[in-house]
Amino acid sequence: MNDFEIHTTKDGSLSLYSLNYEQGFHDKDGALRESIAKYLLPAQLENFSTTKKIVVLDVCLGLGYNTGCILEKLFQSNIQTEWHGLEIDQRPLSLALNEEKFQRIWSPKVLHFFNCLKKSGKWTDGFSEGSIHWGDARQKIYEIRDSLRFDLILLDPFSPQKCPELWSEEFISLLTERLSVKGRLITYSTAASIRASFIRAGLKIYSIAPSIDDQHKWSSGTVAMKKKREQHNISGNCQLKDLSTREIEHLATRSSIPYRDPTGKGSCKEIISTREIEQSKSQLVSTSSWRKRWNTAQ
Ligand SMILES: C[S@@+](CC[C@H](N)C(=O)[O-])C[C@H]1O[C@@H](n2cnc3c(N)ncnc32)[C@H](O)[C@@H]1O
């Protein structure tokens, strides 16, 4: 069944709309633009310039924009890369690779990387390597050797209300265990539930400051780390900020109640309804009063 609609976003890059999830894969403003603003820049790769090897995990490869942007930079450096991807559906990457508009974005090396993933699930140039683990990320993550720690985790599922499976307290805690001491877990999500789960997992969190074009937004995403970042790690091209008062107060509302999936096999419906029950019994302040106070649409 074809449950995807292919379309071009405002920056000219290709994206998909999923009829199944009733959600687009990217911002209408630009698929490529979104990956750069919410994943590549917050990764602040310059902080890894003295590192010999970098280990990357892409949770929800989709068409591959987040990985593509990161690899373009890493392939220009002398840093050895070990890349792992988790994705349940092979079709988005295949559909994208059939389109000239998508092919044109990437260097021959990155395009070759994507084609290898599509054909065999693996890629190597003899120095760096990559593997995609097709299937449900909640189970497939166990295919990756336990001892490996990720320096970058790119977390990009559909929204928590559409795909709560990959935003659960349990899955976030699993990702946290696999994050290296200096690593960064990066996501477009600004949801209070997700940020609260990061904090409970022991992570320090930062808000991705919106770019000049997005000044109407209060945040463009979240970066989570095991340790508070050091001053010299604050680079100019992307501002990571401590949470504002508005964002901190958001974490004290009913929206901060997490998605729970103790078996790692819960369905979307089950996870959502468990959370709704918990929210209905909660003593926390309502999110609508927070919204009113801050005059925010979100
Ligand atoms: C928002 S899209 C990802 C966009 C992608 N990062 C990109 O740059 O194109 C979400 C992706 O999550 C995948 N997905 C949904 N449920 C999943 C699951 N349980 N395990 C792994 N992937 C899943 C979907 O197939 C879809 O490709």
PDBQT file of the ligand as one rigid body, heavy atoms in Angstrom, charges set to zero:
ROOT
HETATM    1  C1  LIG A 301       9.935  11.911  11.125  1.00  0.00    +0.000 C 
HETATM    2  S1  LIG A 301      10.402  10.497  10.235  1.00  0.00    +0.000 S 
HETATM    3  C2  LIG A 301      12.150  10.555  10.255  1.00  0.00    +0.000 C 
HETATM    4  C3  LIG A 301      12.766  11.546   9.309  1.00  0.00    +0.000 C 
HETATM    5  C4  LIG A 301      14.219  11.311   9.067  1.00  0.00    +0.000 C 
HETATM    6  N1  LIG A 301      15.044  11.504  10.215  1.00  0.00    +0.000 N 
HETATM    7  C5  LIG A 301      14.730  12.073   7.879  1.00  0.00    +0.000 C 
HETATM    8  O1  LIG A 301      15.684  12.858   8.002  1.00  0.00    +0.000 OA
HETATM    9  O2  LIG A 301      14.161  11.901   6.797  1.00  0.00    +0.000 OA
HETATM   10  C6  LIG A 301      10.060   9.195  11.372  1.00  0.00    +0.000 C 
HETATM   11  C7  LIG A 301      10.543   7.830  10.945  1.00  0.00    +0.000 C 
HETATM   12  O3  LIG A 301      10.327   6.937  12.049  1.00  0.00    +0.000 OA
HETATM   13  C8  LIG A 301      10.140   5.635  11.519  1.00  0.00    +0.000 C 
HETATM   14  N2  LIG A 301       9.579   4.771  12.586  1.00  0.00    +0.000 N 
HETATM   15  C9  LIG A 301       8.316   4.768  13.079  1.00  0.00    +0.000 A 
HETATM   16  N3  LIG A 301       8.188   3.853  14.063  1.00  0.00    +0.000 NA
HETATM   17  C10 LIG A 301       9.404   3.276  14.213  1.00  0.00    +0.000 A 
HETATM   18  C11 LIG A 301       9.908   2.267  15.076  1.00  0.00    +0.000 A 
HETATM   19  N4  LIG A 301       9.150   1.680  16.005  1.00  0.00    +0.000 N 
HETATM   20  N5  LIG A 301      11.206   1.905  14.943  1.00  0.00    +0.000 NA
HETATM   21  C12 LIG A 301      11.995   2.500  14.022  1.00  0.00    +0.000 A 
HETATM   22  N6  LIG A 301      11.570   3.465  13.176  1.00  0.00    +0.000 NA
HETATM   23  C13 LIG A 301      10.294   3.856  13.283  1.00  0.00    +0.000 A 
HETATM   24  C14 LIG A 301       9.231   5.901  10.345  1.00  0.00    +0.000 C 
HETATM   25  O4  LIG A 301       9.259   4.825   9.433  1.00  0.00    +0.000 OA
HETATM   26  C15 LIG A 301       9.815   7.199   9.761  1.00  0.00    +0.000 C 
HETATM   27  O5  LIG A 301      10.730   6.912   8.754  1.00  0.00    +0.000 OA
ENDROOT
TORSDOF 0
